[in-house]
Amino acid sequence: MASARVGDDVYGEDPTVTELEQYSAELMGKEAGLFGPSGTQTNLIAMLTHCTRGDEYIVGQNAHTFKYEGGGAAVLGGIQPNPLAMGVDGTLQLNDIVAAIKPDDIHFPKTRLVCLENTHAGMPLPHYYAQEINQLCKEYDLASHLDGARIFNAAVFGNYEPPDIVKDFDSVSFCLSKGLGAPIGSVLIGDEGFIEAGRRWRKVLGGGMRQAGIIAAAGLYALKNNIDSLAYDHEKASEVFSALVARFGANNVRLATNMLHLEIDKELHASFAAHLEKGGVKVGRPRWVMHKDISQTGVDKIKQLISSFK
Ligand SMILES: *Cc1c(COP(=O)(O)O)cnc(C)c1O
């Protein structure tokens, strides 16, 4: 980061940002990339670019792009969400989607986009499902966007090359700042025309950054060095999962790639968390996320603390 070559990225003159955008596009098998400060912003740029005021996007009720982004598409874009029931693996029923698509009628918003997520709370989207969505979108002339904040966890877990799991989507946003370990940043990828239009929206949203090469350098490092090692995060989660199952029973613990969900009652969790904290481990509720800065020694300590909880 300290030795990154920089320029003014608002004018497209930061060589490190440009390299990150091109590297990302090539890695994912798309034409072009756009660096942004957060996944919330790159998802919003995608929605603003695919849709216009009075359009509608179809999305899962628990999806980040519906529930956790402050309603940005509606607030800032006049784009109405149409939230549907969502499977734990991030899927929406295809017949629910078809039923939600509005006919061309002045009473209705125009259905324009389907937004999906991979992974969803750690769960990879089934591979066949992306193809089905692609067919459906073609048939109904809809665009598709994938919130792939943790797309590399899905790729590594399922042993897919990244282009294989994103080829069915028109655009994809992914985070450099989750398991990949960079401090800041997300990248939006898609075809040239889409990214060019997105660049305009990024400026509107205040996401055009000047000497952003210092943070893009960390993103490039993460993409070049930290993808394969996501497999260790999955192994660490699986080890801790076994210890939690031994202590709390299989019905109360869920494992999904690098995430664990511990569904025990509040009081039991509070005394468990206090026990862990005494041993130097602080946890949230109900989700635990494994990442590259948790060492094997750390995992061993967590396992030991779980089994010593009375
Ligand atoms: C983290 C995350 C995002 C983006 O969040 P930012 O904090 O804005 O970078 C989007 N979708 C999902 C599923 C996420 O986990």
The ligand as an SDF file (V2000), in Angstrom:
LIG
                    3D

 15 15  0  0  0  0  0  0  0  0999 V2000
  -20.8120   -7.3090    3.5930 C   0  0  0  0  0  0  0  0  0  0  0  0
  -21.8650   -7.5600    2.6040 C   0  0  0  0  0  0  0  0  0  0  0  0
  -22.2130   -6.6080    1.6270 C   0  0  0  0  0  0  0  0  0  0  0  0
  -21.5210   -5.2650    1.5180 C   0  0  0  0  0  0  0  0  0  0  0  0
  -21.3460   -4.6310    2.7030 O   0  0  0  0  0  0  0  0  0  0  0  0
  -20.3950   -3.3600    2.9370 P   0  0  0  0  0  0  0  0  0  0  0  0
  -20.2230   -3.4070    4.4080 O   0  0  0  0  0  0  0  0  0  0  0  0
  -21.1510   -2.1920    2.4570 O   0  0  0  0  0  0  0  0  0  0  0  0
  -19.1240   -3.5620    2.1770 O   0  0  0  0  0  0  0  0  0  0  0  0
  -23.1910   -6.9250    0.7310 C   0  0  0  0  0  0  0  0  0  0  0  0
  -23.8110   -8.1030    0.7600 N   0  0  0  0  0  0  0  0  0  0  0  0
  -23.5080   -9.0570    1.6680 C   0  0  0  0  0  0  0  0  0  0  0  0
  -24.2230  -10.3650    1.6220 C   0  0  0  0  0  0  0  0  0  0  0  0
  -22.5360   -8.8120    2.6160 C   0  0  0  0  0  0  0  0  0  0  0  0
  -22.2250   -9.7510    3.5170 O   0  0  0  0  0  0  0  0  0  0  0  0
  1  2  1  0
  2  3  1  0
  2 14  2  0
  3  4  1  0
  3 10  2  0
  4  5  1  0
  5  6  1  0
  6  7  2  0
  6  8  1  0
  6  9  1  0
 10 11  1  0
 11 12  2  0
 12 13  1  0
 12 14  1  0
 14 15  1  0
M  END
$$$$
